[in-house]
Amino acid sequence: MNKRQLPSGIYGILGEAFSLGRSNVETAQLLVDGGIDVLQYREKAHKKDRKDMLAECREIRKITADAGVPFIVNDFLDIALLVDADGVHVGQEDLPVTEVKRLAPDLMVGCSTHSPEQAARAVADGADYIGVGPIFTTQTKEDVCDAVGLDYLSHVVANHTIPFVAIGGIKRHNIKAVAARGASTICLVTEIIGAEDIKERIQEIKRIANV
C-alpha cells in the first residue's frame, strides 16, 4: 500500500455521536470487517479528552494496519504522528498544508475545500488529496458551510488531477449522481456508521455506486 496515495472506494469517518451507542474502536472494527477502503477518526476536543482520543487511535491504528486500510486522523497532527497514522486531514481553519508537511513530510495530508479557489490553493500547497464538499446539506459536522453542489465536484474533475474524496450529505439515494460526475472515492458518514448492520450497508453502497 502506498501510504501517500488516497485509495478509490468508500471513505469512512468515525464519530460516536452517530454510531448507535457503539464505541469508535468497535465501529472501526466493523468498518474494516465490512470492507471500508479508508478510515478517518474525527472527534472534537470539547467532546472528548485528547488522552482518550490518543488511546482510541492507538487501538484503531492496529485494527487498520492489520487490515491494510489507510488510517487518517482529522485535525490532530500530534495524535496522527504519535499513533503512526497514514495521514492527517485539515480544514480551512486549521494549520496550513505547507506547515503540516514541514512537520510531517511522510504523512498523507488531506485538505477540505469548498470552492475552486480553495482547491487551487490546496494543490499549490502540496496537499496529497482534497475533500470536495459538502456536496449536499449535512448535519454531521459542526459549523459546516453551505452545500457546494455537484457543479463544484465537476469543476475539480475537469481542472485537477489530485486525488479527492467527495463528501457531505451523500446517501444511498444520491451516491450514483456523485459517482457519475467522476468521483472514485466517496465518503458517507451516518449512512454507514448509523446502520444497524455496517458490513451489509457498505456492501450495498459499493453495489449502488460501483466503486
N, CA and C atoms as a LAMMPS dump frame, in Angstrom:
ITEM: TIMESTEP
0
ITEM: NUMBER OF ATOMS
633
ITEM: BOX BOUNDS ff ff ff
-5.0000000000000000e+02 5.0000000000000000e+02
-5.0000000000000000e+02 5.0000000000000000e+02
-5.0000000000000000e+02 5.0000000000000000e+02
ITEM: ATOMS id mol type element x y z
1 1 1 N 0.843 -1.193 0
2 1 2 C 0 0 0
3 1 3 C 0.882 1.247 0
4 2 1 N 0.63 2.14 -0.917
5 2 2 C 1.321 3.428 -0.931
6 2 3 C 0.691 4.326 0.125
7 3 1 N 1.459 4.649 1.174
8 3 2 C 0.913 5.41 2.292
9 3 3 C 0.518 6.833 1.909
10 4 1 N 1.011 7.309 0.785
11 4 2 C 0.712 8.682 0.394
12 4 3 C -0.365 8.764 -0.679
13 5 1 N -1.004 7.652 -0.993
14 5 2 C -1.982 7.643 -2.076
15 5 3 C -3.374 7.356 -1.528
16 6 1 N -4.296 8.264 -1.767
17 6 2 C -5.681 8.031 -1.362
18 6 3 C -6.283 6.943 -2.246
19 7 1 N -6.802 5.872 -1.664
20 7 2 C -7.372 4.8 -2.489
21 7 3 C -8.758 5.157 -3.021
22 8 1 N -9.134 4.529 -4.097
23 8 2 C -10.511 4.631 -4.569
24 8 3 C -11.399 3.793 -3.657
25 9 1 N -12.69 4.101 -3.678
26 9 2 C -13.632 3.309 -2.901
27 9 3 C -14.41 4.145 -1.918
28 10 1 N -14.758 3.538 -0.791
29 10 2 C -15.59 4.186 0.223
30 10 3 C -14.731 4.638 1.398
31 11 1 N -14.859 5.924 1.704
32 11 2 C -14.095 6.598 2.756
33 11 3 C -15.009 6.71 3.971
34 12 1 N -14.649 6.029 5.044
35 12 2 C -15.465 6.051 6.25
36 12 3 C -14.945 7.048 7.269
37 13 1 N -15.849 7.615 8.058
38 13 2 C -15.473 8.542 9.118
39 13 3 C -16.132 8.092 10.422
40 14 1 N -15.313 8.026 11.468
41 14 2 C -15.804 7.646 12.78
42 14 3 C -16.361 8.856 13.52
43 15 1 N -17.373 8.627 14.343
44 15 2 C -17.946 9.671 15.188
45 15 3 C -18.974 9.025 16.099
46 16 1 N -18.668 8.968 17.393
47 16 2 C -19.522 8.204 18.306
48 16 3 C -20.944 8.747 18.397
49 17 1 N -21.129 10.038 18.134
50 17 2 C -22.464 10.618 18.236
51 17 3 C -23.446 10.01 17.236
52 18 1 N -22.913 9.378 16.192
53 18 2 C -23.767 8.845 15.117
54 18 3 C -23.725 7.323 15.006
55 19 1 N -23.116 6.659 16.013
56 19 2 C -22.794 5.235 15.867
57 19 3 C -23.699 4.288 16.642
58 20 1 N -24.889 4.738 16.987
59 20 2 C -25.871 3.896 17.685
60 20 3 C -25.336 3.341 18.998
61 21 1 N -24.552 4.155 19.713
62 21 2 C -24.035 3.727 21.005
63 21 3 C -22.764 2.9 20.954
64 22 1 N -22.29 2.594 19.741
65 22 2 C -21.048 1.821 19.628
66 22 3 C -19.843 2.735 19.844
67 23 1 N -18.78 2.188 20.416
68 23 2 C -17.553 2.963 20.586
69 23 3 C -16.852 3.128 19.243
70 24 1 N -15.952 4.106 19.171
71 24 2 C -15.183 4.288 17.936
72 24 3 C -14.368 3.057 17.59
73 25 1 N -13.796 2.416 18.594
74 25 2 C -12.978 1.222 18.334
75 25 3 C -13.848 0.093 17.798
76 26 1 N -14.991 -0.112 18.418
77 26 2 C -15.917 -1.153 17.955
78 26 3 C -16.384 -0.861 16.528
79 27 1 N -16.729 0.378 16.271
80 27 2 C -17.187 0.763 14.933
81 27 3 C -16.074 0.603 13.907
82 28 1 N -14.846 0.959 14.28
83 28 2 C -13.713 0.805 13.362
84 28 3 C -13.548 -0.648 12.945
85 29 1 N -13.68 -1.555 13.89
86 29 2 C -13.549 -2.978 13.557
87 29 3 C -14.648 -3.413 12.601
88 30 1 N -15.861 -2.943 12.836
89 30 2 C -16.979 -3.283 11.953
90 30 3 C -16.77 -2.707 10.551
91 31 1 N -16.255 -1.493 10.468
92 31 2 C -15.994 -0.868 9.174
93 31 3 C -14.931 -1.634 8.395
94 32 1 N -13.861 -1.981 9.073
95 32 2 C -12.777 -2.718 8.411
96 32 3 C -13.269 -4.099 7.975
97 33 1 N -13.999 -4.781 8.848
98 33 2 C -14.543 -6.097 8.5
99 33 3 C -15.515 -5.992 7.332
100 34 1 N -16.175 -4.827 7.22
101 34 2 C -17.16 -4.633 6.154
102 34 3 C -16.572 -4.238 4.82
103 35 1 N -15.269 -3.959 4.796
104 35 2 C -14.62 -3.652 3.525
105 35 3 C -14.431 -2.175 3.242
106 36 1 N -14.39 -1.332 4.292
107 36 2 C -14.137 0.097 4.074
108 36 3 C -12.751 0.269 3.455
109 37 1 N -12.576 1.252 2.599
110 37 2 C -11.315 1.394 1.863
111 37 3 C -10.338 2.369 2.507
112 38 1 N -10.853 3.319 3.29
113 38 2 C -10.009 4.256 4.022
114 38 3 C -10.835 4.733 5.212
115 39 1 N -10.17 4.998 6.35
116 39 2 C -10.902 5.325 7.565
117 39 3 C -10.321 6.561 8.232
118 40 1 N -11.202 7.503 8.599
119 40 2 C -10.788 8.719 9.288
120 40 3 C -11.386 8.746 10.692
121 41 1 N -10.55 9.17 11.639
122 41 2 C -11.001 9.401 13.005
123 41 3 C -11.337 10.88 13.149
124 42 1 N -12.574 11.17 13.534
125 42 2 C -12.997 12.568 13.66
126 42 3 C -13.784 12.764 14.954
127 43 1 N -13.124 13.373 15.934
128 43 2 C -13.781 13.774 17.18
129 43 3 C -13.343 15.197 17.498
130 44 1 N -14.056 15.851 18.387
131 44 2 C -13.751 17.233 18.747
132 44 3 C -13.242 17.292 20.184
133 45 1 N -12.262 18.174 20.42
134 45 2 C -11.599 18.254 21.724
135 45 3 C -12.561 18.653 22.84
136 46 1 N -13.613 19.403 22.519
137 46 2 C -14.536 19.806 23.572
138 46 3 C -15.518 18.705 23.95
139 47 1 N -15.469 17.595 23.209
140 47 2 C -16.378 16.48 23.496
141 47 3 C -15.664 15.252 24.046
142 48 1 N -14.35 15.202 23.876
143 48 2 C -13.603 14.018 24.315
144 48 3 C -12.196 14.443 24.693
145 49 1 N -11.704 13.922 25.826
146 49 2 C -10.341 14.246 26.243
147 49 3 C -9.338 13.754 25.215
148 50 1 N -8.291 14.546 24.999
149 50 2 C -7.299 14.179 23.991
150 50 3 C -6.549 12.907 24.362
151 51 1 N -6.347 12.65 25.645
152 51 2 C -5.677 11.405 26.03
153 51 3 C -6.557 10.198 25.682
154 52 1 N -7.875 10.376 25.771
155 52 2 C -8.786 9.3 25.373
156 52 3 C -8.766 9.116 23.853
157 53 1 N -8.681 10.238 23.121
158 53 2 C -8.557 10.148 21.661
159 53 3 C -7.295 9.385 21.272
160 54 1 N -6.196 9.7 21.956
161 54 2 C -4.927 9.033 21.663
162 54 3 C -5.047 7.529 21.896
163 55 1 N -5.651 7.142 23.014
164 55 2 C -5.811 5.719 23.313
165 55 3 C -6.685 5.026 22.264
166 56 1 N -7.766 5.692 21.883
167 56 2 C -8.641 5.123 20.849
168 56 3 C -7.891 4.966 19.53
169 57 1 N -7.175 6.021 19.153
170 57 2 C -6.482 5.986 17.864
171 57 3 C -5.399 4.921 17.836
172 58 1 N -4.768 4.641 18.969
173 58 2 C -3.772 3.565 19.007
174 58 3 C -4.424 2.219 18.703
175 59 1 N -5.609 1.999 19.278
176 59 2 C -6.32 0.749 19.006
177 59 3 C -6.791 0.683 17.551
178 60 1 N -7.299 1.806 17.061
179 60 2 C -7.805 1.837 15.681
180 60 3 C -6.654 1.696 14.692
181 61 1 N -5.505 2.273 15.009
182 61 2 C -4.335 2.123 14.137
183 61 3 C -3.961 0.655 13.983
184 62 1 N -4.033 -0.12 15.07
185 62 2 C -3.717 -1.547 14.979
186 62 3 C -4.742 -2.278 14.111
187 63 1 N -6.025 -1.957 14.304
188 63 2 C -7.083 -2.59 13.519
189 63 3 C -6.878 -2.311 12.028
190 64 1 N -6.626 -1.055 11.688
191 64 2 C -6.482 -0.684 10.282
192 64 3 C -5.177 -1.208 9.685
193 65 1 N -4.106 -1.19 10.474
194 65 2 C -2.824 -1.686 9.969
195 65 3 C -2.907 -3.179 9.664
196 66 1 N -3.544 -3.923 10.543
197 66 2 C -3.678 -5.369 10.33
198 66 3 C -4.466 -5.676 9.066
199 67 1 N -5.383 -4.772 8.708
200 67 2 C -6.235 -4.984 7.532
201 67 3 C -5.701 -4.289 6.277
202 68 1 N -4.621 -3.494 6.431
203 68 2 C -4.088 -2.762 5.286
204 68 3 C -4.967 -1.621 4.832
205 69 1 N -5.72 -1.045 5.762
206 69 2 C -6.615 0.078 5.453
207 69 3 C -5.945 1.377 5.895
208 70 1 N -5.801 2.364 5.008
209 70 2 C -5.208 3.648 5.407
210 70 3 C -6.009 4.296 6.536
211 71 1 N -5.278 4.831 7.517
212 71 2 C -5.896 5.464 8.679
213 71 3 C -5.488 6.927 8.736
214 72 1 N -6.49 7.801 8.772
215 72 2 C -6.282 9.246 8.748
216 72 3 C -6.907 9.855 9.996
217 73 1 N -6.185 10.766 10.634
218 73 2 C -6.702 11.471 11.807
219 73 3 C -7.103 12.879 11.393
220 74 1 N -8.308 13.268 11.745
221 74 2 C -8.792 14.612 11.431
222 74 3 C -8.268 15.616 12.456
223 75 1 N -7.718 16.718 11.984
224 75 2 C -7.301 17.867 12.799
225 75 3 C -6.024 17.685 13.614
226 76 1 N -5.906 16.579 14.33
227 76 2 C -4.872 16.465 15.363
228 76 3 C -3.588 15.846 14.824
229 77 1 N -2.687 16.704 14.367
230 77 2 C -1.42 16.24 13.812
231 77 3 C -0.598 15.496 14.845
232 78 1 N -0.615 15.961 16.106
233 78 2 C 0.18 15.291 17.14
234 78 3 C -0.281 13.852 17.35
235 79 1 N -1.593 13.641 17.386
236 79 2 C -2.111 12.281 17.56
237 79 3 C -1.782 11.422 16.347
238 80 1 N -1.906 11.989 15.155
239 80 2 C -1.572 11.237 13.938
240 80 3 C -0.127 10.758 13.985
241 81 1 N 0.781 11.619 14.42
242 81 2 C 2.193 11.244 14.497
243 81 3 C 2.442 10.231 15.608
244 82 1 N 1.807 10.405 16.749
245 82 2 C 2.036 9.509 17.891
246 82 3 C 1.565 8.083 17.621
247 83 1 N 0.511 7.925 16.824
248 83 2 C -0.012 6.574 16.564
249 83 3 C 0.476 6.01 15.232
250 84 1 N 1.342 6.766 14.539
251 84 2 C 1.848 6.341 13.233
252 84 3 C 0.713 6.142 12.228
253 85 1 N -0.198 7.119 12.203
254 85 2 C -1.271 7.092 11.212
255 85 3 C -0.685 7.282 9.815
256 86 1 N -1.479 6.971 8.813
257 86 2 C -1.038 7.158 7.422
258 86 3 C -1.196 8.603 6.988
259 87 1 N -2.13 9.324 7.617
260 87 2 C -2.373 10.681 7.159
261 87 3 C -3.066 11.533 8.197
262 88 1 N -3.168 12.808 7.873
263 88 2 C -3.894 13.774 8.685
264 88 3 C -4.744 14.617 7.738
265 89 1 N -5.936 14.983 8.197
266 89 2 C -6.838 15.782 7.369
267 89 3 C -7.082 17.118 8.054
268 90 1 N -6.909 18.21 7.314
269 90 2 C -7.087 19.547 7.883
270 90 3 C -8.165 20.309 7.137
271 91 1 N -8.777 21.25 7.862
272 91 2 C -9.789 22.106 7.268
273 91 3 C -9.235 23.477 6.952
274 92 1 N -10.099 24.337 6.477
275 92 2 C -9.677 25.675 6.079
276 92 3 C -9.251 26.53 7.277
277 93 1 N -9.698 26.192 8.467
278 93 2 C -9.345 26.963 9.659
279 93 3 C -8.21 26.325 10.454
280 94 1 N -7.676 25.226 9.986
281 94 2 C -6.613 24.512 10.697
282 94 3 C -5.238 24.965 10.218
283 95 1 N -4.193 24.278 10.66
284 95 2 C -2.844 24.589 10.198
285 95 3 C -2.773 24.494 8.682
286 96 1 N -2.053 25.398 8.024
287 96 2 C -1.919 25.326 6.571
288 96 3 C -1.224 24.036 6.131
289 97 1 N -1.585 23.561 4.964
290 97 2 C -0.993 22.332 4.426
291 97 3 C 0.534 22.43 4.38
292 98 1 N 1.052 23.576 3.981
293 98 2 C 2.507 23.726 3.874
294 98 3 C 3.189 23.509 5.216
295 99 1 N 2.589 23.999 6.288
296 99 2 C 3.18 23.848 7.618
297 99 3 C 3.052 22.414 8.116
298 100 1 N 1.925 21.794 7.841
299 100 2 C 1.737 20.396 8.237
300 100 3 C 2.789 19.513 7.556
301 101 1 N 3.04 19.772 6.287
302 101 2 C 4.005 18.955 5.556
303 101 3 C 5.444 19.214 6.035
304 102 1 N 5.706 20.405 6.547
305 102 2 C 7.028 20.665 7.134
306 102 3 C 7.242 19.809 8.374
307 103 1 N 6.212 19.688 9.19
308 103 2 C 6.308 18.916 10.416
309 103 3 C 6.208 17.413 10.182
310 104 1 N 5.464 17.025 9.178
311 104 2 C 5.193 15.6 8.942
312 104 3 C 5.305 15.271 7.458
313 105 1 N 6.533 15.306 6.917
314 105 2 C 6.704 15.103 5.473
315 105 3 C 6.301 13.719 4.98
316 106 1 N 6.207 12.744 5.892
317 106 2 C 5.87 11.379 5.463
318 106 3 C 4.381 11.077 5.537
319 107 1 N 3.604 11.994 6.093
320 107 2 C 2.167 11.76 6.194
321 107 3 C 1.447 12.156 4.913
322 108 1 N 0.371 11.434 4.603
323 108 2 C -0.556 11.861 3.569
324 108 3 C -1.39 13 4.165
325 109 1 N -1.401 14.146 3.497
326 109 2 C -2.107 15.312 4.028
327 109 3 C -3.306 15.625 3.137
328 110 1 N -4.484 15.562 3.732
329 110 2 C -5.709 15.913 3.029
330 110 3 C -6.21 17.263 3.495
331 111 1 N -6.908 17.975 2.626
332 111 2 C -7.404 19.308 2.95
333 111 3 C -8.832 19.486 2.433
334 112 1 N -9.73 19.889 3.323
335 112 2 C -11.11 20.153 2.914
336 112 3 C -11.168 21.405 2.054
337 113 1 N -11.917 21.347 0.97
338 113 2 C -12.1 22.513 0.104
339 113 3 C -13.572 22.666 -0.251
340 114 1 N -13.977 23.93 -0.421
341 114 2 C -15.378 24.231 -0.697
342 114 3 C -15.565 25.125 -1.913
343 115 1 N -14.46 25.433 -2.616
344 115 2 C -14.555 26.339 -3.76
345 115 3 C -13.385 26.097 -4.702
346 116 1 N -13.493 26.526 -5.952
347 116 2 C -12.368 26.385 -6.885
348 116 3 C -11.097 27.054 -6.364
349 117 1 N -11.228 28.195 -5.695
350 117 2 C -10.05 28.899 -5.175
351 117 3 C -9.365 28.083 -4.089
352 118 1 N -10.14 27.482 -3.218
353 118 2 C -9.559 26.665 -2.152
354 118 3 C -8.905 25.407 -2.712
355 119 1 N -9.501 24.822 -3.731
356 119 2 C -8.898 23.644 -4.355
357 119 3 C -7.556 23.996 -4.97
358 120 1 N -7.509 25.107 -5.699
359 120 2 C -6.26 25.522 -6.335
360 120 3 C -5.18 25.793 -5.296
361 121 1 N -5.563 26.393 -4.18
362 121 2 C -4.586 26.691 -3.127
363 121 3 C -4.073 25.396 -2.487
364 122 1 N -4.957 24.452 -2.226
365 122 2 C -4.542 23.19 -1.622
366 122 3 C -3.572 22.439 -2.527
367 123 1 N -3.851 22.456 -3.82
368 123 2 C -2.962 21.81 -4.787
369 123 3 C -1.594 22.493 -4.786
370 124 1 N -1.6 23.827 -4.829
371 124 2 C -0.351 24.59 -4.842
372 124 3 C 0.453 24.374 -3.566
373 125 1 N -0.251 24.181 -2.444
374 125 2 C 0.423 23.991 -1.163
375 125 3 C 0.969 22.585 -0.973
376 126 1 N 0.617 21.678 -1.898
377 126 2 C 1.176 20.335 -1.84
378 126 3 C 0.327 19.288 -1.155
379 127 1 N -0.983 19.537 -1.022
380 127 2 C -1.86 18.529 -0.438
381 127 3 C -1.77 17.232 -1.247
382 128 1 N -1.874 16.108 -0.556
383 128 2 C -1.854 14.811 -1.245
384 128 3 C -3.235 14.448 -1.779
385 129 1 N -4.276 14.964 -1.13
386 129 2 C -5.637 14.809 -1.652
387 129 3 C -6.479 15.936 -1.073
388 130 1 N -7.639 16.17 -1.664
389 130 2 C -8.548 17.187 -1.151
390 130 3 C -9.924 16.585 -0.9
391 131 1 N -10.611 17.182 0.057
392 131 2 C -12.021 16.888 0.26
393 131 3 C -12.834 17.858 -0.576
394 132 1 N -13.824 17.361 -1.27
395 132 2 C -14.662 18.178 -2.147
396 132 3 C -16.083 18.134 -1.597
397 133 1 N -16.534 19.273 -1.053
398 133 2 C -17.872 19.274 -0.483
399 133 3 C -18.081 20.452 0.458
400 134 1 N -19.173 20.421 1.194
401 134 2 C -20.185 19.376 1.226
402 134 3 C -21.03 19.377 -0.057
403 135 1 N -21.122 18.221 -0.68
404 135 2 C -21.889 18.121 -1.928
405 135 3 C -23.36 18.434 -1.675
406 136 1 N -23.892 17.845 -0.62
407 136 2 C -25.279 18.077 -0.23
408 136 3 C -25.296 18.588 1.215
409 137 1 N -26.441 19.075 1.664
410 137 2 C -26.572 19.564 3.033
411 137 3 C -26.293 18.431 4.023
412 138 1 N -25.522 18.756 5.064
413 138 2 C -25.163 17.744 6.054
414 138 3 C -25.307 18.305 7.457
415 139 1 N -25.657 17.428 8.396
416 139 2 C -25.757 17.823 9.813
417 139 3 C -24.708 17.125 10.684
418 140 1 N -23.779 16.394 10.054
419 140 2 C -22.844 15.609 10.857
420 140 3 C -21.592 16.383 11.238
421 141 1 N -21.412 17.578 10.728
422 141 2 C -20.229 18.364 11.059
423 141 3 C -20.653 19.735 11.554
424 142 1 N -20.048 20.16 12.679
425 142 2 C -20.377 21.462 13.247
426 142 3 C -19.79 22.588 12.391
427 143 1 N -20.514 23.707 12.351
428 143 2 C -20.026 24.909 11.661
429 143 3 C -19.694 24.648 10.196
430 144 1 N -20.456 23.777 9.568
431 144 2 C -20.174 23.444 8.179
432 144 3 C -20.726 24.536 7.271
433 145 1 N -20.068 24.734 6.122
434 145 2 C -20.554 25.739 5.181
435 145 3 C -21.738 25.19 4.388
436 146 1 N -22.361 26.048 3.588
437 146 2 C -23.484 25.616 2.766
438 146 3 C -23.021 24.571 1.747
439 147 1 N -23.965 23.752 1.322
440 147 2 C -23.647 22.741 0.319
441 147 3 C -23.127 23.399 -0.964
442 148 1 N -22.104 22.795 -1.546
443 148 2 C -21.491 23.369 -2.752
444 148 3 C -22.07 22.771 -4.025
445 149 1 N -22.74 21.625 -3.91
446 149 2 C -23.407 21.042 -5.065
447 149 3 C -22.494 20.259 -5.987
448 150 1 N -23.1 19.65 -6.967
449 150 2 C -22.372 18.794 -7.903
450 150 3 C -21.508 19.591 -8.878
451 151 1 N -21.827 20.862 -9.095
452 151 2 C -21.043 21.659 -10.05
453 151 3 C -19.6 21.829 -9.59
454 152 1 N -19.384 22.018 -8.289
455 152 2 C -18.016 22.147 -7.789
456 152 3 C -17.26 20.828 -7.961
457 153 1 N -17.943 19.726 -7.747
458 153 2 C -17.336 18.414 -7.991
459 153 3 C -16.904 18.297 -9.453
460 154 1 N -17.756 18.711 -10.364
461 154 2 C -17.421 18.659 -11.787
462 154 3 C -16.226 19.561 -12.104
463 155 1 N -16.142 20.71 -11.439
464 155 2 C -15.009 21.615 -11.634
465 155 3 C -13.702 20.933 -11.26
466 156 1 N -13.683 20.27 -10.125
467 156 2 C -12.457 19.587 -9.67
468 156 3 C -12.075 18.482 -10.647
469 157 1 N -13.05 17.712 -11.072
470 157 2 C -12.766 16.628 -12.027
471 157 3 C -12.17 17.189 -13.316
472 158 1 N -12.689 18.314 -13.781
473 158 2 C -12.262 18.89 -15.06
474 158 3 C -10.926 19.616 -14.976
475 159 1 N -10.57 20.117 -13.799
476 159 2 C -9.423 21.016 -13.711
477 159 3 C -8.245 20.511 -12.891
478 160 1 N -8.414 19.413 -12.173
479 160 2 C -7.332 18.934 -11.31
480 160 3 C -7.12 17.433 -11.466
481 161 1 N -5.894 17.015 -11.271
482 161 2 C -5.584 15.583 -11.288
483 161 3 C -5.351 15.044 -9.887
484 162 1 N -5.372 15.911 -8.876
485 162 2 C -5.141 15.485 -7.5
486 162 3 C -6.238 14.52 -7.053
487 163 1 N -5.888 13.461 -6.305
488 163 2 C -6.93 12.595 -5.753
489 163 3 C -7.872 13.402 -4.851
490 164 1 N -9.131 13.015 -4.814
491 164 2 C -10.078 13.731 -3.957
492 164 3 C -11.143 12.786 -3.439
493 165 1 N -11.751 13.207 -2.346
494 165 2 C -12.891 12.476 -1.798
495 165 3 C -14.101 13.395 -1.816
496 166 1 N -15.179 12.924 -2.401
497 166 2 C -16.448 13.657 -2.38
498 166 3 C -17.116 13.384 -1.038
499 167 1 N -17.608 14.453 -0.389
500 167 2 C -18.109 14.317 0.976
501 167 3 C -19.257 15.283 1.228
502 168 1 N -20.118 14.918 2.161
503 168 2 C -21.156 15.828 2.607
504 168 3 C -22.557 15.463 2.152
505 169 1 N -23.343 14.918 3.05
506 169 2 C -24.739 14.626 2.748
507 169 3 C -24.957 13.516 1.74
508 170 1 N -23.942 12.704 1.497
509 170 2 C -24.068 11.645 0.488
510 170 3 C -24.734 10.418 1.122
511 171 1 N -25.769 9.942 0.447
512 171 2 C -26.571 8.813 0.93
513 171 3 C -26.746 7.804 -0.208
514 172 1 N -27.402 6.706 0.125
515 172 2 C -27.641 5.686 -0.913
516 172 3 C -28.457 6.247 -2.078
517 173 1 N -29.378 7.142 -1.788
518 173 2 C -30.277 7.617 -2.852
519 173 3 C -29.614 8.622 -3.795
520 174 1 N -28.466 9.214 -3.39
521 174 2 C -27.839 10.204 -4.282
522 174 3 C -26.399 9.875 -4.66
523 175 1 N -25.893 8.751 -4.195
524 175 2 C -24.491 8.433 -4.445
525 175 3 C -24.215 8.157 -5.93
526 176 1 N -25.203 7.656 -6.643
527 176 2 C -24.995 7.403 -8.08
528 176 3 C -24.688 8.697 -8.824
529 177 1 N -25.357 9.77 -8.456
530 177 2 C -25.116 11.061 -9.109
531 177 3 C -23.701 11.55 -8.835
532 178 1 N -23.188 11.283 -7.636
533 178 2 C -21.826 11.683 -7.274
534 178 3 C -20.816 10.876 -8.071
535 179 1 N -21.018 9.578 -8.14
536 179 2 C -20.115 8.721 -8.907
537 179 3 C -20.152 9.07 -10.389
538 180 1 N -21.331 9.426 -10.884
539 180 2 C -21.476 9.749 -12.31
540 180 3 C -20.705 11.008 -12.692
541 181 1 N -20.452 11.892 -11.733
542 181 2 C -19.684 13.115 -12.001
543 181 3 C -18.175 12.881 -11.967
544 182 1 N -17.769 11.662 -11.661
545 182 2 C -16.344 11.35 -11.724
546 182 3 C -15.66 11.081 -10.403
547 183 1 N -16.421 11.017 -9.306
548 183 2 C -15.823 10.729 -8.004
549 183 3 C -15.557 9.232 -7.876
550 184 1 N -14.311 8.877 -7.599
551 184 2 C -13.975 7.46 -7.403
552 184 3 C -13.736 7.13 -5.936
553 185 1 N -13.595 8.165 -5.09
554 185 2 C -13.531 7.978 -3.641
555 185 3 C -14.646 8.813 -3.041
556 186 1 N -15.531 8.16 -2.298
557 186 2 C -16.747 8.817 -1.823
558 186 3 C -16.92 8.543 -0.337
559 187 1 N -17.234 9.606 0.405
560 187 2 C -17.407 9.489 1.847
561 187 3 C -18.881 9.536 2.233
562 188 1 N -19.279 8.593 3.058
563 188 2 C -20.591 8.602 3.687
564 188 3 C -20.358 8.429 5.187
565 189 1 N -21.057 9.206 5.989
566 189 2 C -20.831 9.131 7.435
567 189 3 C -21.993 8.406 8.105
568 190 1 N -23.078 9.121 8.39
569 190 2 C -24.187 8.493 9.118
570 190 3 C -24.818 7.341 8.349
571 191 1 N -24.778 7.407 7.038
572 191 2 C -25.376 6.335 6.236
573 191 3 C -24.7 4.994 6.525
574 192 1 N -23.431 5.051 6.958
575 192 2 C -22.696 3.824 7.264
576 192 3 C -22.647 3.56 8.765
577 193 1 N -22.085 4.508 9.539
578 193 2 C -21.895 4.209 10.963
579 193 3 C -23.205 4.243 11.737
580 194 1 N -24.257 4.803 11.134
581 194 2 C -25.563 4.792 11.771
582 194 3 C -26.421 3.603 11.364
583 195 1 N -25.841 2.682 10.598
584 195 2 C -26.587 1.492 10.161
585 195 3 C -26.546 0.404 11.234
586 196 1 N -27.595 -0.363 11.341
587 196 2 C -27.599 -1.49 12.278
588 196 3 C -26.544 -2.516 11.87
589 197 1 N -26.497 -2.835 10.571
590 197 2 C -25.534 -3.803 10.042
591 197 3 C -24.569 -3.058 9.129
592 198 1 N -23.42 -2.701 9.671
593 198 2 C -22.462 -1.876 8.934
594 198 3 C -21.891 -2.616 7.731
595 199 1 N -21.547 -3.875 7.891
596 199 2 C -20.97 -4.635 6.778
597 199 3 C -21.954 -4.718 5.614
598 200 1 N -23.189 -5.026 5.906
599 200 2 C -24.216 -5.12 4.856
600 200 3 C -24.396 -3.768 4.168
601 201 1 N -24.364 -2.676 4.956
602 201 2 C -24.565 -1.347 4.399
603 201 3 C -23.416 -0.962 3.457
604 202 1 N -22.179 -1.259 3.853
605 202 2 C -21.03 -0.946 2.997
606 202 3 C -21.127 -1.703 1.672
607 203 1 N -21.47 -2.972 1.741
608 203 2 C -21.564 -3.759 0.517
609 203 3 C -22.686 -3.249 -0.384
610 204 1 N -23.794 -2.825 0.221
611 204 2 C -24.905 -2.26 -0.555
612 204 3 C -24.466 -0.973 -1.259
613 205 1 N -23.768 -0.109 -0.534
614 205 2 C -23.29 1.157 -1.094
615 205 3 C -22.333 0.911 -2.25
616 206 1 N -21.443 -0.056 -2.082
617 206 2 C -20.477 -0.361 -3.15
618 206 3 C -21.187 -0.88 -4.397
619 207 1 N -22.247 -1.645 -4.209
620 207 2 C -23.005 -2.132 -5.367
621 207 3 C -23.697 -0.969 -6.089
622 208 1 N -24.294 -0.081 -5.317
623 208 2 C -25.014 1.041 -5.915
624 208 3 C -24.071 1.965 -6.677
625 209 1 N -22.928 2.295 -6.053
626 209 2 C -22 3.27 -6.634
627 209 3 C -21.016 2.641 -7.61
628 210 1 N -20.914 1.327 -7.573
629 210 2 C -19.958 0.608 -8.437
630 210 3 C -18.532 1.092 -8.2
631 211 1 N -18.16 1.177 -6.903
632 211 2 C -16.807 1.582 -6.543
633 211 3 C -16.152 0.5 -5.686
